[in-house]
């Protein structure tokens, strides 16, 4: 039996974004479409108090950002990027072009073609999320994208040096200090300063997510990310201290970040609230994490391992940590998750920052039908066909002609029939 010992407020579905957010985003996009750079500058000044002569950083400005970091900081960024690059290259190597002769003289194939241009949005309002540069810029470059643009809002009134350094070391071709809906609209629609791109990726707040939603179709996107989510699954082989550290470590993202504890241990479930309070008392980000836990924290108690899997798949969380005697059981049986973190020795923070898997992941249940950002998101798999002989064209043509007749497509039928008349011996 599954028992809900603590339940969260209903998490607002991404499809039901508040009317004020939707209307605000619509207005900004319309203004950028009409007034271009002037509109981008207007909103940047209004929201970020930032209106430089140009939003694109010069080589000198980029170099100054890099120079302001210590050798240790640069080394740490390079280490993280080496891990992300290594895994992304392995993913790329798993993708193969295909060509096969399906019938004598009939050649079918597909090619994996990178998109030509991508803009990567790196959040920098509340926290300077430099790791997002590794996850998007570097991954796009590994995929083979020719033009990779990186953009982030100002932090404390200027470009954040660590974000800029991560963008630069990740291989960004152009770096801009601009954020918000105006940045998304600028690169989606194109202005004098912002040359349009084919795709925009990266996380952001509700306004950025809504901008990506409204502009999807005009440009491609990776996914629409909601508040960060974490699910910790544990049995009595784990301990409450590490469980709570992992729950609160993700709850600090925002006051609406769900943190869910799923267990088949009544002792752990009963001991969790007290340990939550103990760690919140010493956590510097408790003003955020405490609200997230109060409003969106959950404790769910199951009887069996199969119920744990069933409930985890129902939740379809962005991050799923498994700290049980047999974590591989969940790898083998779970189907709905953004990323799995298997065993007590790893955790979501490793994935967020450094271990090499991508941290841009599906939220709000969308893990039921999509995975996260990876090399393949930047690559189009495009098919082609060749017919090498007269006999092969006639063979396919005769089937095609009859099938078109069943559908009433006279023009389609003639495309086949003209080849039958021409090539049939």
VEXVOTI-383224 format. One record per residue (C-alpha): residue number from 0; residue in three letters; x, y, z. Coordinates in pm, 1 decimal. Each point is the difference from the previous one (the first is absolute). Last residue first. Layout:
N
<atom NUM,"ala",<X,Y,Z>>,
...
! end
This chain:
425
<atom 424,"unk",<1043.6,-318.1,-7051.4>>,
<atom 423,"unk",<-151.8,231.4,257.9>>,
<atom 422,"unk",<209.2,316.6,43.2>>,
<atom 421,"unk",<-196.5,280.0,-161.2>>,
<atom 420,"unk",<-355.2,-125.9,43.4>>,
<atom 419,"unk",<66.8,-109.1,358.4>>,
<atom 418,"unk",<173.4,333.0,64.7>>,
<atom 417,"unk",<-298.9,197.6,-121.9>>,
<atom 416,"unk",<-227.0,-222.2,209.3>>,
<atom 415,"unk",<173.4,72.1,329.9>>,
<atom 414,"unk",<-20.7,378.0,-17.4>>,
<atom 413,"unk",<-341.7,-49.9,-160.4>>,
<atom 412,"unk",<-128.9,-170.1,312.6>>,
<atom 411,"unk",<109.2,294.4,215.7>>,
<atom 410,"unk",<-192.6,230.8,-229.4>>,
<atom 409,"unk",<-311.2,-220.0,13.5>>,
<atom 408,"unk",<-5.9,-31.8,377.9>>,
<atom 407,"unk",<-324.8,-190.4,61.2>>,
<atom 406,"unk",<135.4,-190.2,299.1>>,
<atom 405,"unk",<-53.0,-345.3,-150.5>>,
<atom 404,"unk",<139.5,131.2,-330.3>>,
<atom 403,"unk",<314.5,114.6,179.2>>,
<atom 402,"unk",<53.5,-354.2,133.8>>,
<atom 401,"unk",<-39.7,-146.4,-350.1>>,
<atom 400,"unk",<250.6,241.2,-150.8>>,
<atom 399,"unk",<248.8,-44.8,284.7>>,
<atom 398,"unk",<2.7,-378.5,-38.7>>,
<atom 397,"unk",<62.2,35.4,-373.4>>,
<atom 396,"unk",<261.1,267.2,55.2>>,
<atom 395,"unk",<203.6,-201.8,251.8>>,
<atom 394,"unk",<56.6,-277.4,-254.1>>,
<atom 393,"unk",<29.0,242.3,-292.8>>,
<atom 392,"unk",<268.6,204.8,174.7>>,
<atom 391,"unk",<190.5,-315.6,94.7>>,
<atom 390,"unk",<-6.9,-131.1,-356.2>>,
<atom 389,"unk",<125.7,328.2,-142.0>>,
<atom 388,"unk",<298.7,-17.5,233.8>>,
<atom 387,"unk",<170.3,204.7,271.8>>,
<atom 386,"unk",<-281.8,143.3,209.4>>,
<atom 385,"unk",<141.3,238.5,261.2>>,
<atom 384,"unk",<-146.7,107.5,331.4>>,
<atom 383,"unk",<75.3,253.4,273.2>>,
<atom 382,"unk",<-75.3,44.5,369.4>>,
<atom 381,"unk",<93.3,280.0,238.3>>,
<atom 380,"unk",<92.4,-49.4,365.8>>,
<atom 379,"unk",<34.5,354.8,130.6>>,
<atom 378,"unk",<263.4,60.4,267.1>>,
<atom 377,"unk",<5.5,252.4,284.1>>,
<atom 376,"unk",<-224.1,-209.0,224.9>>,
<atom 375,"unk",<225.1,-300.0,-74.3>>,
<atom 374,"unk",<290.3,149.0,193.1>>,
<atom 373,"unk",<-202.6,-1.2,320.6>>,
<atom 372,"unk",<-271.3,201.4,172.2>>,
<atom 371,"unk",<-245.7,-204.3,203.0>>,
<atom 370,"unk",<-225.7,-292.2,-73.7>>,
<atom 369,"unk",<-352.4,9.1,-130.4>>,
<atom 368,"unk",<-335.5,-175.0,28.8>>,
<atom 367,"unk",<-77.6,-84.1,362.4>>,
<atom 366,"unk",<286.4,227.6,105.1>>,
<atom 365,"unk",<-254.0,276.4,-71.8>>,
<atom 364,"unk",<-137.9,-48.9,350.8>>,
<atom 363,"unk",<54.5,356.8,115.1>>,
<atom 362,"unk",<371.0,0.7,-91.4>>,
<atom 361,"unk",<226.7,-120.6,-282.0>>,
<atom 360,"unk",<378.4,44.8,36.5>>,
<atom 359,"unk",<276.2,253.0,-65.3>>,
<atom 358,"unk",<265.4,-143.1,234.9>>,
<atom 357,"unk",<196.9,-196.2,-259.9>>,
<atom 356,"unk",<216.4,-292.0,110.7>>,
<atom 355,"unk",<367.3,80.4,56.9>>,
<atom 354,"unk",<77.5,-21.3,372.7>>,
<atom 353,"unk",<37.0,375.0,52.5>>,
<atom 352,"unk",<-277.2,233.8,103.7>>,
<atom 351,"unk",<-358.1,-118.4,-8.7>>,
<atom 350,"unk",<87.2,-367.7,-24.5>>,
<atom 349,"unk",<224.6,12.8,306.3>>,
<atom 348,"unk",<-266.6,209.7,175.3>>,
<atom 347,"unk",<-257.8,-269.8,-69.7>>,
<atom 346,"unk",<181.5,-258.3,210.6>>,
<atom 345,"unk",<258.6,-277.5,-9.7>>,
<atom 344,"unk",<150.8,-223.0,269.8>>,
<atom 343,"unk",<-340.6,-106.3,136.5>>,
<atom 342,"unk",<-90.6,-206.3,-302.4>>,
<atom 341,"unk",<-145.0,73.7,-340.2>>,
<atom 340,"unk",<-69.1,350.9,-117.6>>,
<atom 339,"unk",<-262.5,-27.6,-273.3>>,
<atom 338,"unk",<-78.0,276.7,-248.4>>,
<atom 337,"unk",<-317.3,145.8,-148.8>>,
<atom 336,"unk",<-226.1,-279.2,117.7>>,
<atom 335,"unk",<-280.9,-226.5,-122.6>>,
<atom 334,"unk",<86.8,-361.0,-92.9>>,
<atom 333,"unk",<111.4,-165.9,324.0>>,
<atom 332,"unk",<65.6,-375.9,-4.6>>,
<atom 331,"unk",<364.1,-64.7,-85.3>>,
<atom 330,"unk",<142.8,320.4,143.2>>,
<atom 329,"unk",<-223.2,-48.5,305.6>>,
<atom 328,"unk",<135.5,-350.6,60.6>>,
<atom 327,"unk",<349.4,145.9,-42.0>>,
<atom 326,"unk",<-47.8,178.7,332.7>>,
<atom 325,"unk",<8.1,-332.9,188.3>>,
<atom 324,"unk",<45.8,63.1,372.0>>,
<atom 323,"unk",<-164.3,340.0,-34.5>>,
<atom 322,"unk",<108.5,358.3,-49.7>>,
<atom 321,"unk",<-158.7,101.6,-330.0>>,
<atom 320,"unk",<7.8,367.0,-95.3>>,
<atom 319,"unk",<-249.9,106.6,-266.3>>,
<atom 318,"unk",<30.8,340.4,-166.6>>,
<atom 317,"unk",<-262.2,142.4,-239.7>>,
<atom 316,"unk",<-276.4,-202.5,161.0>>,
<atom 315,"unk",<-240.8,-230.9,-180.4>>,
<atom 314,"unk",<-241.8,-0.7,298.8>>,
<atom 313,"unk",<-192.3,-300.0,-133.3>>,
<atom 312,"unk",<325.0,-180.8,-82.1>>,
<atom 311,"unk",<122.5,54.9,355.4>>,
<atom 310,"unk",<-330.0,-130.6,136.8>>,
<atom 309,"unk",<16.7,-323.7,-196.9>>,
<atom 308,"unk",<370.1,-49.2,77.4>>,
<atom 307,"unk",<-57.5,47.0,372.6>>,
<atom 306,"unk",<-304.2,-227.8,-19.8>>,
<atom 305,"unk",<220.8,-268.1,-153.6>>,
<atom 304,"unk",<243.4,42.0,287.9>>,
<atom 303,"unk",<-278.5,-78.5,244.4>>,
<atom 302,"unk",<-196.4,157.4,286.8>>,
<atom 301,"unk",<1.4,364.1,-102.2>>,
<atom 300,"unk",<31.9,323.1,196.0>>,
<atom 299,"unk",<-13.5,340.5,-172.6>>,
<atom 298,"unk",<139.3,316.0,157.2>>,
<atom 297,"unk",<-52.4,318.8,-200.5>>,
<atom 296,"unk",<149.3,348.3,-12.6>>,
<atom 295,"unk",<-168.9,263.0,-215.3>>,
<atom 294,"unk",<-133.5,261.5,241.0>>,
<atom 293,"unk",<203.5,-50.9,316.7>>,
<atom 292,"unk",<301.5,-145.0,-182.4>>,
<atom 291,"unk",<12.9,284.3,-251.0>>,
<atom 290,"unk",<-52.1,254.1,278.3>>,
<atom 289,"unk",<284.7,-148.4,202.8>>,
<atom 288,"unk",<231.0,-12.6,-302.6>>,
<atom 287,"unk",<-35.0,370.3,-77.5>>,
<atom 286,"unk",<59.2,155.9,340.9>>,
<atom 285,"unk",<221.6,-302.8,77.2>>,
<atom 284,"unk",<268.3,105.1,-248.9>>,
<atom 283,"unk",<262.3,37.0,272.4>>,
<atom 282,"unk",<-77.1,-346.3,138.5>>,
<atom 281,"unk",<60.9,-34.9,375.4>>,
<atom 280,"unk",<-357.3,3.5,135.6>>,
<atom 279,"unk",<-124.5,-166.6,-318.3>>,
<atom 278,"unk",<212.6,-302.0,90.7>>,
<atom 277,"unk",<-169.7,-55.1,336.8>>,
<atom 276,"unk",<-348.9,69.2,-137.3>>,
<atom 275,"unk",<38.8,-256.5,-278.7>>,
<atom 274,"unk",<142.0,-247.7,251.3>>,
<atom 273,"unk",<-315.4,32.9,209.1>>,
<atom 272,"unk",<-225.1,-45.2,-302.5>>,
<atom 271,"unk",<190.4,-311.7,-128.2>>,
<atom 270,"unk",<-19.1,-225.9,302.6>>,
<atom 269,"unk",<-349.1,-134.0,-67.6>>,
<atom 268,"unk",<70.9,-79.9,-364.3>>,
<atom 267,"unk",<335.0,-156.6,85.6>>,
<atom 266,"unk",<-156.6,-223.0,266.6>>,
<atom 265,"unk",<-290.4,-93.9,-226.3>>,
<atom 264,"unk",<245.0,-132.5,-259.0>>,
<atom 263,"unk",<-149.9,-71.0,-342.1>>,
<atom 262,"unk",<108.1,339.0,-125.7>>,
<atom 261,"unk",<-75.9,292.5,-231.1>>,
<atom 260,"unk",<113.5,348.2,98.4>>,
<atom 259,"unk",<-110.3,283.3,-228.1>>,
<atom 258,"unk",<151.6,345.2,-46.5>>,
<atom 257,"unk",<-203.4,230.5,-226.1>>,
<atom 256,"unk",<157.1,338.1,-83.7>>,
<atom 255,"unk",<-255.0,281.8,48.1>>,
<atom 254,"unk",<206.0,210.2,243.5>>,
<atom 253,"unk",<299.9,-28.6,-229.6>>,
<atom 252,"unk",<330.1,-178.2,-59.7>>,
<atom 251,"unk",<50.8,-58.1,373.4>>,
<atom 250,"unk",<-229.0,-304.1,-20.2>>,
<atom 249,"unk",<278.8,-180.5,-188.7>>,
<atom 248,"unk",<250.8,-16.6,282.9>>,
<atom 247,"unk",<-292.4,-29.8,240.9>>,
<atom 246,"unk",<-90.2,-346.6,-128.5>>,
<atom 245,"unk",<360.1,-118.4,-28.1>>,
<atom 244,"unk",<96.9,116.2,347.4>>,
<atom 243,"unk",<-320.8,-158.7,131.5>>,
<atom 242,"unk",<90.5,-341.1,-141.4>>,
<atom 241,"unk",<359.6,28.0,126.1>>,
<atom 240,"unk",<-117.6,57.2,355.8>>,
<atom 239,"unk",<-283.6,-256.5,-11.8>>,
<atom 238,"unk",<214.7,-302.5,-58.9>>,
<atom 237,"unk",<2.2,-264.2,-272.8>>,
<atom 236,"unk",<-32.7,-378.9,29.3>>,
<atom 235,"unk",<-351.0,55.4,135.4>>,
<atom 234,"unk",<-132.0,73.8,-348.0>>,
<atom 233,"unk",<37.9,311.7,-211.4>>,
<atom 232,"unk",<-149.6,176.0,-301.5>>,
<atom 231,"unk",<75.6,372.1,-24.4>>,
<atom 230,"unk",<-200.5,201.4,-252.6>>,
<atom 229,"unk",<118.7,342.7,-110.9>>,
<atom 228,"unk",<-164.0,272.8,-203.7>>,
<atom 227,"unk",<130.1,330.9,-137.1>>,
<atom 226,"unk",<-278.0,240.3,-95.7>>,
<atom 225,"unk",<-122.0,-23.7,-360.1>>,
<atom 224,"unk",<203.0,-62.2,-311.2>>,
<atom 223,"unk",<-149.2,28.4,-346.1>>,
<atom 222,"unk",<206.0,-225.4,-226.8>>,
<atom 221,"unk",<284.9,19.0,-250.8>>,
<atom 220,"unk",<-138.9,268.5,-228.4>>,
<atom 219,"unk",<-38.9,47.0,-374.0>>,
<atom 218,"unk",<-73.9,342.5,-145.1>>,
<atom 217,"unk",<-306.6,154.2,-159.7>>,
<atom 216,"unk",<-171.5,-320.5,96.5>>,
<atom 215,"unk",<61.3,61.6,367.7>>,
<atom 214,"unk",<-23.2,375.4,56.8>>,
<atom 213,"unk",<-290.8,-13.8,246.1>>,
<atom 212,"unk",<146.2,-288.7,198.7>>,
<atom 211,"unk",<348.8,148.0,6.3>>,
<atom 210,"unk",<-143.9,326.9,126.8>>,
<atom 209,"unk",<-198.7,-190.2,262.8>>,
<atom 208,"unk",<317.3,-165.3,130.2>>,
<atom 207,"unk",<179.0,336.0,10.4>>,
<atom 206,"unk",<-290.2,151.7,193.5>>,
<atom 205,"unk",<-20.3,-293.7,242.7>>,
<atom 204,"unk",<370.5,25.3,79.9>>,
<atom 203,"unk",<281.4,-142.1,-209.9>>,
<atom 202,"unk",<144.8,-321.4,-138.4>>,
<atom 201,"unk",<198.9,-42.2,-321.5>>,
<atom 200,"unk",<-55.1,-39.5,-371.4>>,
<atom 199,"unk",<-87.1,219.0,-298.1>>,
<atom 198,"unk",<-3.2,-133.0,-357.6>>,
<atom 197,"unk",<34.4,124.2,-356.3>>,
<atom 196,"unk",<164.2,329.8,84.7>>,
<atom 195,"unk",<-74.3,362.7,-83.3>>,
<atom 194,"unk",<274.3,264.7,-25.4>>,
<atom 193,"unk",<-34.6,220.3,304.2>>,
<atom 192,"unk",<132.6,352.1,-49.8>>,
<atom 191,"unk",<-223.6,114.1,-286.0>>,
<atom 190,"unk",<-282.7,-218.3,125.9>>,
<atom 189,"unk",<-86.6,-367.7,-37.7>>,
<atom 188,"unk",<-323.9,-176.0,89.9>>,
<atom 187,"unk",<128.6,-288.1,212.1>>,
<atom 186,"unk",<321.5,170.8,110.4>>,
<atom 185,"unk",<-171.7,318.1,110.6>>,
<atom 184,"unk",<-303.2,-180.0,141.3>>,
<atom 183,"unk",<212.5,-213.6,233.7>>,
<atom 182,"unk",<201.5,305.1,108.9>>,
<atom 181,"unk",<-312.8,210.7,55.3>>,
<atom 180,"unk",<-159.6,-279.4,202.3>>,
<atom 179,"unk",<277.0,26.2,256.0>>,
<atom 178,"unk",<369.8,48.9,-38.4>>,
<atom 177,"unk",<279.6,198.4,-160.2>>,
<atom 176,"unk",<376.8,-14.6,31.3>>,
<atom 175,"unk",<86.5,-150.9,-335.6>>,
<atom 174,"unk",<271.5,-246.9,-103.5>>,
<atom 173,"unk",<62.4,-106.0,-360.8>>,
<atom 172,"unk",<184.6,-307.9,-130.3>>,
<atom 171,"unk",<-41.5,-188.3,327.8>>,
<atom 170,"unk",<264.9,-271.6,41.8>>,
<atom 169,"unk",<-54.1,-132.1,352.1>>,
<atom 168,"unk",<304.4,196.3,116.1>>,
<atom 167,"unk",<-174.4,322.3,-102.4>>,
<atom 166,"unk",<-336.4,-85.6,152.9>>,
<atom 165,"unk",<166.9,-118.3,321.8>>,
<atom 164,"unk",<206.0,319.0,14.1>>,
<atom 163,"unk",<-309.4,215.0,-55.6>>,
<atom 162,"unk",<-184.9,-182.4,278.0>>,
<atom 161,"unk",<298.9,35.6,234.1>>,
<atom 160,"unk",<40.1,370.3,-78.8>>,
<atom 159,"unk",<-366.1,93.9,58.2>>,
<atom 158,"unk",<-78.0,275.6,-246.6>>,
<atom 157,"unk",<-84.4,318.6,190.5>>,
<atom 156,"unk",<-262.0,158.8,226.2>>,
<atom 155,"unk",<-0.9,-248.6,285.2>>,
<atom 154,"unk",<-41.1,-284.6,-249.1>>,
<atom 153,"unk",<-75.4,97.9,-359.1>>,
<atom 152,"unk",<-225.8,-231.6,-199.4>>,
<atom 151,"unk",<148.9,-295.3,-188.1>>,
<atom 150,"unk",<48.8,-73.8,-368.6>>,
<atom 149,"unk",<203.6,-252.3,-199.4>>,
<atom 148,"unk",<-10.3,-25.8,-379.6>>,
<atom 147,"unk",<117.2,-317.8,-174.3>>,
<atom 146,"unk",<55.1,20.7,-374.4>>,
<atom 145,"unk",<122.1,-313.5,-182.4>>,
<atom 144,"unk",<-182.8,-261.9,208.5>>,
<atom 143,"unk",<212.6,-316.2,-9.7>>,
<atom 142,"unk",<-157.3,-205.1,278.9>>,
<atom 141,"unk",<312.0,60.1,211.1>>,
<atom 140,"unk",<-58.8,373.6,-44.5>>,
<atom 139,"unk",<-362.0,-33.4,113.0>>,
<atom 138,"unk",<108.6,-196.7,307.7>>,
<atom 137,"unk",<254.4,267.5,90.6>>,
<atom 136,"unk",<-249.0,283.8,-22.3>>,
<atom 135,"unk",<-288.0,-180.4,171.9>>,
<atom 134,"unk",<118.3,-202.3,298.8>>,
<atom 133,"unk",<326.6,181.2,54.6>>,
<atom 132,"unk",<-173.1,337.7,-9.3>>,
<atom 131,"unk",<-267.0,-126.4,239.6>>,
<atom 130,"unk",<277.7,-62.5,252.0>>,
<atom 129,"unk",<49.8,377.6,22.6>>,
<atom 128,"unk",<-328.1,29.9,187.0>>,
<atom 127,"unk",<51.4,345.0,154.4>>,
<atom 126,"unk",<-272.5,-30.0,267.2>>,
<atom 125,"unk",<-300.0,232.5,40.6>>,
<atom 124,"unk",<27.1,165.1,-342.8>>,
<atom 123,"unk",<258.3,-185.3,-201.5>>,
<atom 122,"unk",<-174.6,-253.1,-219.8>>,
<atom 121,"unk",<201.1,-119.5,-303.3>>,
<atom 120,"unk",<-192.4,10.5,-327.4>>,
<atom 119,"unk",<168.3,-176.8,-291.5>>,
<atom 118,"unk",<-68.4,128.4,-351.5>>,
<atom 117,"unk",<39.6,-255.8,-278.3>>,
<atom 116,"unk",<97.5,19.5,-366.3>>,
<atom 115,"unk",<45.9,-246.5,-286.3>>,
<atom 114,"unk",<-185.3,-304.3,131.4>>,
<atom 113,"unk",<221.5,-307.3,1.4>>,
<atom 112,"unk",<-69.5,-262.6,-269.4>>,
<atom 111,"unk",<-34.6,-372.8,71.4>>,
<atom 110,"unk",<-49.5,-165.1,-337.1>>,
<atom 109,"unk",<-261.9,-259.8,-89.6>>,
<atom 108,"unk",<-20.2,-270.5,-257.0>>,
<atom 107,"unk",<-201.1,-188.1,-257.0>>,
<atom 106,"unk",<132.4,-164.0,-316.9>>,
<atom 105,"unk",<-232.4,-197.8,-226.6>>,
<atom 104,"unk",<178.4,-182.1,-286.7>>,
<atom 103,"unk",<-75.1,-350.5,129.1>>,
<atom 102,"unk",<-221.0,53.4,306.5>>,
<atom 101,"unk",<81.4,159.4,337.0>>,
<atom 100,"unk",<351.9,103.4,-102.6>>,
<atom 99,"unk",<114.6,170.6,320.8>>,
<atom 98,"unk",<166.0,325.3,99.8>>,
<atom 97,"unk",<16.4,126.8,358.1>>,
<atom 96,"unk",<193.1,282.2,164.1>>,
<atom 95,"unk",<101.1,-86.0,353.2>>,
<atom 94,"unk",<-62.4,153.8,339.4>>,
<atom 93,"unk",<186.2,-176.2,282.3>>,
<atom 92,"unk",<312.6,207.7,-68.4>>,
<atom 91,"unk",<-195.0,314.9,87.0>>,
<atom 90,"unk",<-90.8,-146.1,338.3>>,
<atom 89,"unk",<363.6,-85.0,69.1>>,
<atom 88,"unk",<98.3,353.3,-99.5>>,
<atom 87,"unk",<-260.9,138.1,240.3>>,
<atom 86,"unk",<139.8,-214.8,280.9>>,
<atom 85,"unk",<355.4,122.4,-49.3>>,
<atom 84,"unk",<-108.9,360.2,-55.1>>,
<atom 83,"unk",<-197.0,13.3,325.5>>,
<atom 82,"unk",<294.9,-144.0,192.2>>,
<atom 81,"unk",<250.8,235.4,-163.5>>,
<atom 80,"unk",<-235.1,290.5,67.1>>,
<atom 79,"unk",<-0.7,-71.0,371.8>>,
<atom 78,"unk",<380.6,-14.1,7.7>>,
<atom 77,"unk",<31.1,320.0,-203.2>>,
<atom 76,"unk",<-232.0,183.6,239.0>>,
<atom 75,"unk",<203.2,-125.4,298.0>>,
<atom 74,"unk",<324.9,106.8,-162.8>>,
<atom 73,"unk",<-137.2,346.7,-67.2>>,
<atom 72,"unk",<-105.6,35.4,362.7>>,
<atom 71,"unk",<333.8,-133.5,127.8>>,
<atom 70,"unk",<198.3,230.6,-229.1>>,
<atom 69,"unk",<-196.0,291.9,144.3>>,
<atom 68,"unk",<-260.8,187.6,-200.0>>,
<atom 67,"unk",<33.7,365.3,-103.4>>,
<atom 66,"unk",<205.3,-92.4,-307.8>>,
<atom 65,"unk",<-292.5,-190.1,-150.6>>,
<atom 64,"unk",<-230.2,298.9,39.1>>,
<atom 63,"unk",<263.4,233.3,-145.4>>,
<atom 62,"unk",<46.4,-230.4,-298.8>>,
<atom 61,"unk",<-373.2,9.8,-68.8>>,
<atom 60,"unk",<-2.0,379.1,13.7>>,
<atom 59,"unk",<298.4,16.5,-234.4>>,
<atom 58,"unk",<-155.3,-241.6,-247.3>>,
<atom 57,"unk",<-307.3,223.6,-3.1>>,
<atom 56,"unk",<-321.9,-86.2,179.2>>,
<atom 55,"unk",<-322.4,27.1,-198.6>>,
<atom 54,"unk",<-262.1,214.6,171.8>>,
<atom 53,"unk",<112.6,316.6,-175.7>>,
<atom 52,"unk",<-1.0,357.6,124.8>>,
<atom 51,"unk",<-92.3,-135.8,342.4>>,
<atom 50,"unk",<-354.6,10.0,141.0>>,
<atom 49,"unk",<-24.1,-194.0,328.8>>,
<atom 48,"unk",<-229.7,86.8,289.5>>,
<atom 47,"unk",<-110.3,-364.4,-17.6>>,
<atom 46,"unk",<-379.4,22.7,-33.1>>,
<atom 45,"unk",<-59.5,347.6,-140.3>>,
<atom 44,"unk",<336.2,50.2,-169.4>>,
<atom 43,"unk",<-15.2,-339.6,-163.6>>,
<atom 42,"unk",<-362.9,61.4,-93.0>>,
<atom 41,"unk",<72.2,325.2,-183.5>>,
<atom 40,"unk",<318.6,-135.6,-159.1>>,
<atom 39,"unk",<-184.4,-297.4,-150.2>>,
<atom 38,"unk",<-275.1,233.6,-121.1>>,
<atom 37,"unk",<246.1,236.7,-168.7>>,
<atom 36,"unk",<182.4,-295.4,-152.7>>,
<atom 35,"unk",<-305.9,-118.6,-190.6>>,
<atom 34,"unk",<-299.5,233.6,-3.8>>,
<atom 33,"unk",<-283.7,-208.4,-144.9>>,
<atom 32,"unk",<106.8,-357.3,73.9>>,
<atom 31,"unk",<155.3,113.4,327.9>>,
<atom 30,"unk",<-328.9,164.4,99.2>>,
<atom 29,"unk",<-204.3,-305.3,-94.6>>,
<atom 28,"unk",<233.3,-225.6,200.1>>,
<atom 27,"unk",<-25.2,227.4,302.6>>,
<atom 26,"unk",<-378.3,13.8,-16.2>>,
<atom 25,"unk",<-40.2,-375.0,-38.5>>,
<atom 24,"unk",<232.7,-55.2,294.6>>,
<atom 23,"unk",<-204.2,229.4,223.2>>,
<atom 22,"unk",<-323.8,-166.7,-106.9>>,
<atom 21,"unk",<128.5,-348.6,74.9>>,
<atom 20,"unk",<147.9,98.7,334.7>>,
<atom 19,"unk",<-316.8,184.4,103.0>>,
<atom 18,"unk",<-216.9,-289.7,-111.4>>,
<atom 17,"unk",<184.5,-237.9,227.9>>,
<atom 16,"unk",<152.8,-299.9,-170.4>>,
<atom 15,"unk",<-249.7,-282.1,-31.5>>,
<atom 14,"unk",<185.8,-227.3,-242.1>>,
<atom 13,"unk",<290.8,0.6,244.4>>,
<atom 12,"unk",<-222.6,-167.0,255.2>>,
<atom 11,"unk",<-19.7,177.9,333.6>>,
<atom 10,"unk",<130.0,-235.0,268.3>>,
<atom 9,"unk",<-289.5,-86.2,229.8>>,
<atom 8,"unk",<109.1,87.5,353.1>>,
<atom 7,"unk",<213.9,-275.5,133.0>>,
<atom 6,"unk",<-89.8,-312.5,191.8>>,
<atom 5,"unk",<140.6,-142.3,320.6>>,
<atom 4,"unk",<-71.1,-353.4,123.4>>,
<atom 3,"unk",<-131.8,-119.4,-336.4>>,
<atom 2,"unk",<-51.3,-374.5,43.6>>,
<atom 1,"unk",<52.0,-261.5,-274.3>>,
<atom 0,"unk",<-120.1,-354.3,82.3>>,
! end
